[in-house]
Structure formats: structure tokens, C-alpha cells
């Protein structure tokens, strides 16, 4: 899985449309292999991003859990700690 795509489900506050769109863009970039598509492929690329974002938003809204929502700040601190450990100089 692409490391740039972040978990968006079960957060307080919920994921924004911008976060879902950014994840959709990263997914379509990974899938297509294009960072920036050519003019010929731009319409198809943008349509795919919009469709993936819409499906992702519906998925996030339809999921159910009994777990407590995650705290964004705590998750960010944990990610920073994991990153620091992973890239710790030898």
C-alpha cells in the first residue's frame, strides 16, 4: 500500500472532503503510474480521481464501529515517533 495514503476512518473529527480527495489522488497516481497525466489522459485521470473520492466518501459514511474514534494529534505523534525510529542514524 502507498505510504502516503493515510487511514481516514474513525477519527474525531471525521475526515474532510479534501482529505478524501487527496487520498483518491494518491491512489489514482499509484494505480496509473502518472504523477501528472498528459493532456490526452487528463480527463480520464481526473474522472477517476473524482469517482474514487465519491466511492471512498460513501464507504467512510457507511462503515460502523463500536471503537472509540482516534485522536488526530495522538496518531500524528505516534507516526512521528515511528518515523524517527525507522530513520534513526546508526
C-alpha positions as CSV (number, residue, x, y, z in Angstrom):
1,X,0.0,0.0,0.0
2,X,1.2,3.5,-0.7
3,X,2.6,5.0,2.4
4,X,1.2,8.5,1.5
5,X,-2.4,7.2,1.8
6,X,-3.5,7.8,5.4
7,X,-6.2,6.0,7.3
8,X,-9.3,8.1,7.2
9,X,-11.9,6.1,9.1
10,X,-12.9,6.5,12.7
11,X,-11.3,9.8,13.6
12,X,-12.7,12.7,15.6
13,X,-13.3,15.0,13.8
14,X,-14.2,12.9,10.7
15,X,-12.1,13.1,7.5
16,X,-12.8,16.1,5.4
17,X,-13.7,16.0,1.7
18,X,-10.2,17.5,1.0
19,X,-8.5,14.6,2.8
20,X,-10.6,12.0,0.9
21,X,-9.8,13.8,-2.4
22,X,-6.1,13.8,-1.6
23,X,-6.2,10.1,-0.8
24,X,-8.1,9.4,-4.0
25,X,-5.5,11.4,-6.0
26,X,-2.7,9.4,-4.4
27,X,-4.4,6.1,-5.2
28,X,-5.1,7.0,-8.8
29,X,-1.5,8.3,-9.2
30,X,-0.2,5.0,-7.8
31,X,-2.5,2.9,-9.9
32,X,-1.9,4.8,-13.2
33,X,1.8,5.4,-12.7
34,X,1.2,9.1,-13.6
35,X,2.1,12.0,-11.3
36,X,0.7,14.4,-13.8
37,X,-1.1,12.8,-16.8
38,X,-0.6,14.0,-20.3
39,X,-3.3,16.2,-21.9
40,X,-4.7,13.2,-23.7
41,X,-5.2,11.3,-20.4
42,X,-6.0,14.2,-18.1
43,X,-9.8,13.9,-18.5
44,X,-9.8,10.2,-17.7
45,X,-7.4,10.7,-14.8
46,X,-9.5,13.5,-13.3
47,X,-12.7,11.5,-13.7
48,X,-11.0,8.5,-12.0
49,X,-10.0,10.7,-9.0
50,X,-13.5,12.1,-8.7
51,X,-15.1,8.7,-8.8
52,X,-12.6,7.1,-6.3
53,X,-13.2,10.1,-4.0
54,X,-17.0,9.6,-4.2
55,X,-16.9,5.9,-3.6
56,X,-14.4,6.4,-0.7
57,X,-16.7,9.0,0.9
58,X,-19.7,6.6,0.6
59,X,-17.6,3.9,2.2
60,X,-16.5,6.0,5.1
61,X,-20.1,7.1,5.8
62,X,-21.4,3.6,5.7
63,X,-18.9,1.9,7.9
64,X,-19.8,1.2,11.5
65,X,-17.7,0.5,14.6
66,X,-18.1,0.4,18.4
67,X,-14.4,1.5,18.9
68,X,-13.7,5.0,20.2
69,X,-12.7,7.5,17.5
70,X,-9.0,8.0,17.2
71,X,-7.5,11.3,18.1
72,X,-5.7,13.0,15.2
73,X,-3.0,14.6,17.3
74,X,-2.1,11.4,19.1
75,X,-2.0,9.5,15.8
76,X,0.3,12.2,14.3
77,X,2.7,12.0,17.3
78,X,2.8,8.2,17.1
79,X,3.6,8.4,13.3
80,X,6.4,10.9,14.0
81,X,7.8,8.5,16.7
82,X,7.7,5.6,14.3
83,X,9.3,7.6,11.6
84,X,12.1,8.8,13.9
85,X,12.8,5.2,15.0
86,X,12.8,3.9,11.4
87,X,15.2,6.6,10.1
88,X,17.3,6.7,13.3
89,X,21.0,7.1,12.3
90,X,23.1,4.0,13.0
